[in-house]
Amino acid sequence: VQLQAFGGGLVQAGDSLTLSCAITGRAFRTYATGWFRQTPGKEREFVASLSNINEYSYYADSVKGRFTISRDNDKNTEYLQMNSLKPGDTAVYYCAAGDYEWAAGRAMLRRMYSYWGQGTLVTVSS
């Protein structure tokens, strides 16, 4: 299973940006998916997760109401729509996929995800 994230860039505060993650390999629809982000000197933190059949989602408090995670199982792609971006959202964003029984408590744990993309940088200027 390979993941490739793209769509990052430089935007201004208040702008919107959509990240995409193309997933190849085993049946995409069997995996729960997620997005994490990391800034220099800090640990990778949870952003959002979506269960494999689009039934359940979970967001970090810092992005709730502004970010939306989605997936297209026919296109083997997951997305992260980011609205009302803030300078504090500046980070390298990583997509991830994991074969586990989805639950909010598990979805936010990095160790639940076996597969990771290479990361895409999002920079939000003030």
C-alpha positions, 0 to 999 in steps of 0.5 A: 500500500502506498500513499501520496499526498499533494495539494499543499502550498502557501495561502493567507489566513482565512483562505481555503485549501484542499489536500488530496491523498492517492492510495494504491495497493490493496483495497482502499475501501477496507482501510480507515483513513486519517490526516496528521500534521507536524511542525518542527520540534513537535510530535506528529498530531492528529487532525482528522479520521474517517472510517472505511465506509464513510460512516464515522468521522472524528476531528481534533478540537483545533480544526473542528468546524473548519476542516472536513475529511472525505474519501472517494472509494471509487477513486482510491482517494481521500481529501482534507478540505481546510477552510478558514485557515490560520497561521497555527495550521502551518505544518507538514500534513500527512495522510495515513491508512490503517486496517483497524476497527474504527472508533474515535479513541483509536482513530487519533492514535498514530500507531493505528495507521500502518501506511503513511504518505510523504507529507505535503507542506501547508503554510498559512501567512498572517 
